[in-house]
């Protein structure tokens, strides 16, 4: 089966944008299947940087079809702005190469406001959201009161749905001491943005089924990482959607048997944005060096990422939960100057050794990493495109990671540039 899912095997920011872009040369269709515009992807192609949030990373490649699936929550104002921004960089985006699922949920201004109000009210108990309305939009989806993409075509019949939505949200706003939202204001906002989105609306599940019947290659692009999964992540410090590979089917309307290979992405170290447990986090000059060399700032938010050693326990757990077939290891070059490297091989929790991360929030906060130390290589791996060109110590580091996570490293990225990639096994060939 030629179809491939690309997903993050850590807390996100693993470099999915570059890898999806690189793999999209081999694909016909690229599908985003969950998340929203809180997930930033940075692509560097021939020295030009493209920053994407909602648009699938394959949009920068001519002749490819990009799809935003039903599992994504879509901020139509942000989408329209992002389309115009990428067009200004000379990239063609039109109804011929971008489709948005008619049954995807919309993020509305009231969702953004609620997200920010609740984070402010949480004080020291903040989750660390981006404040972009992702969580509240998913809540409305599950609560069966969401406005969906297809509703932009039928605004004249939307009155009862808006009434139902505002009964809920205005009650919340009163409780937070905020003014209520008027129905005509929300209707006017939707009426103004609808013409920018309507040309892209399509029945995505049918489109993908037709493509699959014709033998087209489909690349599914996840957002965030598995450790932010609403079920399998470090709850409650997670995102509001399922981020593991199984969501590719539900979030696009294609059957699970259509998924062939699952490629997980992991940095050669670990990062995390926002609040929550992080067993291998470094608060010293090494963590500062990794963050500086790795340019560890959020693509969309600008927030500094927390940095730490590679956590093989977590990645091994994700490999099992998500059914990962191979790992794309990114940012190996960031570790080039270090004389010594550490890999987390287990946890100590109150004197007891764990080979997994406990599910409880309190236990997760208390685990201490058990490290294995390896020598660094202290020579450049940046831009290498051949396995044989890597220093021996770098090869040993990669091989040890494979052993510890129980999964092969099938692809290695040595810089943000598209072609600075070492391919050991083509996921589309499996």
Beta strands, then each sheet from edge to edge (+ up, - down):
strand 1: 4-8
strand 2: 29-32
strand 3: 41-45
strand 4: 48-52
strand 5: 65-68
strand 6: 73-75
strand 7: 98-101
strand 8: 105-107
strand 9: 201-202
strand 10: 218-221
strand 11: 261-267
strand 12: 270-272
strand 13: 306-308
strand 14: 310-311
strand 15: 326-330
strand 16: 340-349
strand 17: 352-354
strand 18: 368-375
strand 19: 409-413
strand 20: 421-423
sheet 1: 9+ 7+ 5+ 2+ 10+ 1+ 11+ 15+ 19+ 20-
sheet 2: 3+ 4-
sheet 3: 6+ 8+
sheet 4: 12+ 13-
sheet 5: 14+ 16+ 17-
sheet 6: 14+ 16+ 18-
end
